[in-house]
């Protein structure tokens, strides 16, 4: 039975959250450390941009500044996400781990099965999207939840979780947002600067949240315990609570200071990534 590590749930700002994910990812590449599962929240709220996304197309800077919403660029691809009322999961493991098939989609499928099991435990019936993604509505093309990708999760045909992945030097990092609540008006303003009726209607019809499907408010810590158990049960692993290693802590601080809190990273124009 594989032994995994879990980093307990807590909220951090956008820059620390992304730095922790990358620090764990880089140390795993260098040391082949055991898989790491992490659940976290965002304080203050933030818009995260996909690695290849243009800064001005992925976030409404004026609205975000006025609303005290941070803007950060992720290490992973995909489109913009407003992180507010959600649980974010992050999983780092080696590409040679026998629990995960070769390829991005195979990993998506395995992780989605664990998330489906957790949602089922709280009474939310989710299923995987199996078709190829279609084009999003024009003004929402920069929004992650505008259209599901293969093996992402739907509830009643509406997307409830958006995920992204990066693979490098023998390891992968996949993280994603499980929506506890969803505000289409605020999301439109933060990402697309649009309040158009058709955009709001599309968001309402294509995105859902856990709060719509459970009778009482779900506390993040409670759901994180359900998620942990689902990963253990579905994958047959033992997940033990732990903290970041000193090497990861040092690297996290460096990444916050020298990368994720800097405009040189977050505002880097599309096509100029290194």
LINRACOR-V491888 format. One line per field, one symbol per residue. ss: DSSP state (H for helix, E for strand, L for the rest). Layout:
BEGIN
ss = ???
END
This chain:
BEGIN
ss = LLEEEEEEEEEELHHHHHHHHHHHHHHHHHHLLLLEEEEEEELLLEEEELLLLLHHHHLLHHHHHHLLLEEEELLLLLLEEEELLEEEEEEEEELLLLLLLLLHHHHHHHHHHHHHHHHHHLLLLLEELLLLLLLLLHHHLLEHHHLLLLLLEEELLEEEEEEEEEEELLEEEEEEEEELLLLHHHHHHHHLLLLLHHHHHHHHHHELLHHHLLLLLLLHHHHHHHHHHHHHHHHLLEEEEELLLHHHHHHHHHHHHHHHLLHHHHLLLLLLLL
END
